[in-house]
Structure formats: structure tokens, C-alpha cells
Amino acid sequence: MESIRETQKKYGSRAFALAIIVSLILILAGFKPVGKGLILGTFFSIINFVLMGESLPMRLAKTKRKTFAFSLGSIFFRHVILAIPVVIAIKFEEYNFFSVFAGLFLVQVVILADHITGLIFSAKNKGIGKI
């Protein structure tokens, strides 16, 4: 359970830091709704990521039928959570619709980027690619 929390903290904090930096640049460049939308989407993406990690141990000690029902309910609840910023972006012009979607995928992008950079640097350290 501790490793799940460490992973959540690692990727959640990196995603939120990236969102804040990019949003600050966008807001200073005059794109306030885009920056606000990115922060909003990233915040809800992190909430989704944490809920996903917290629900993993709850699935282990249950029967197959209860696990299926819990998983289905968890997925439905997390989709409702992810729909909240989308509805906010539709209702209010203060948030850019497309930047909210970018924020919703920012945690996944950070995880993917971390793995790709890990592969690149491990390949360089092993001497792969040298002639």
C-alpha cells in the first residue's frame, strides 16, 4: 500500500507542477481560460488517479462477483468525477474546453514520459546505440 501512495505522490506532484508551470506561462501570455482549464483538468485527473490507487486493495479479498460489482461501480464513480470538469468547462467560459481535456490526460502523459525517459537513459548507460 505504501508503494501505491509513493507512486501517486510522485506522478501526481509532477503532473500538478507541470500544469502550474504551463498554466502560469499561458496566463502571462494572455490565455487565462486555457491556463485555468489545464489546472482544473489536472486537479480532477489527480483525484481520479488517487481514487484508482485507493480502490486496488479493496478488490483483493472479495469474491469474483463482488470484485466485478465493485470494479464496475468504481469505474462509474471515477467517470462521474472526470465528467465534473468537462461540465464546468461547458458551462463557464472562464475555462477552455480543450485545455480541460489536456489536463485530464496529464497524469497519464507524465507516467508515459517518465517511462520513456527511463528507457532512453538506461539504454545510454548500457552502451546501446554506440558504434
Secondary structure, 3 states (H helix, E strand, C coil): CHHHHHHHHHHHHHHHHHHHHHHHHHHHCCCHHHHHHHHHHHHHHHHHHHHHHHHCHHHCCCCHHHHHHHHHHHHHHHHHHHHHHHHHHHHCCCCCHHHHHHHHCHHHHHHHHHHHHHHHHHHHHCCCCCC
